[in-house]
Amino acid sequence: MKSHWKLFHKKAEDLHPEEVVFLRGVKQYMTRQNAVDLITSKFSKFAEVYQTYQDITKALNERNSELLESTILDYQKSQYRNGYHYSNP
């Protein structure tokens, strides 16, 4: 999957879940969405960060300040619950 890192930078709607392609990194035919799901199902922390990235991208593209704010606050709360504390310099 390392060779398909660009998939994780695409907007979720650009993954074309109906289009099956051969992915060399996994050596099989699957959709790009399935490839992303394969990784996010194995790595829960990455799944959380990936979803946050998708939500921030969506908020910025739609100029939706409420979604942006709620996404950032939810992520910060989850980091605090997981023991990652950030302090302002």
Contacts in CASP RR format, 6 or more apart in sequence:
PFRMAT RR
TARGET T0000
AUTHOR 0000-0000-0000
METHOD contacts of the structure
MODEL  1
MKSHWKLFHKKAEDLHPEEVVFLRGVKQYMTRQNAVDLITSKFSKFAEVY
QTYQDITKALNERNSELLESTILDYQKSQYRNGYHYSNP
1 25 0 8 1.000
1 26 0 8 1.000
1 35 0 8 1.000
1 38 0 8 1.000
1 39 0 8 1.000
2 25 0 8 1.000
3 24 0 8 1.000
3 25 0 8 1.000
4 23 0 8 1.000
4 25 0 8 1.000
4 26 0 8 1.000
4 35 0 8 1.000
7 15 0 8 1.000
7 32 0 8 1.000
7 35 0 8 1.000
7 36 0 8 1.000
8 36 0 8 1.000
8 39 0 8 1.000
8 50 0 8 1.000
8 53 0 8 1.000
10 32 0 8 1.000
11 54 0 8 1.000
11 57 0 8 1.000
11 58 0 8 1.000
11 61 0 8 1.000
12 33 0 8 1.000
12 54 0 8 1.000
12 58 0 8 1.000
15 31 0 8 1.000
15 32 0 8 1.000
15 33 0 8 1.000
15 36 0 8 1.000
16 31 0 8 1.000
16 32 0 8 1.000
16 33 0 8 1.000
17 31 0 8 1.000
17 32 0 8 1.000
17 33 0 8 1.000
17 34 0 8 1.000
18 31 0 8 1.000
19 31 0 8 1.000
19 32 0 8 1.000
20 29 0 8 1.000
20 30 0 8 1.000
20 31 0 8 1.000
21 29 0 8 1.000
21 30 0 8 1.000
21 31 0 8 1.000
21 32 0 8 1.000
22 28 0 8 1.000
22 29 0 8 1.000
23 29 0 8 1.000
23 30 0 8 1.000
23 32 0 8 1.000
23 35 0 8 1.000
26 35 0 8 1.000
26 38 0 8 1.000
30 38 0 8 1.000
36 50 0 8 1.000
39 46 0 8 1.000
40 46 0 8 1.000
40 47 0 8 1.000
40 50 0 8 1.000
40 51 0 8 1.000
41 47 0 8 1.000
48 75 0 8 1.000
48 78 0 8 1.000
52 71 0 8 1.000
52 74 0 8 1.000
52 75 0 8 1.000
55 67 0 8 1.000
55 71 0 8 1.000
56 68 0 8 1.000
56 71 0 8 1.000
56 72 0 8 1.000
58 64 0 8 1.000
58 67 0 8 1.000
59 65 0 8 1.000
59 67 0 8 1.000
59 68 0 8 1.000
59 71 0 8 1.000
60 68 0 8 1.000
76 86 0 8 1.000
79 85 0 8 1.000
79 86 0 8 1.000
END
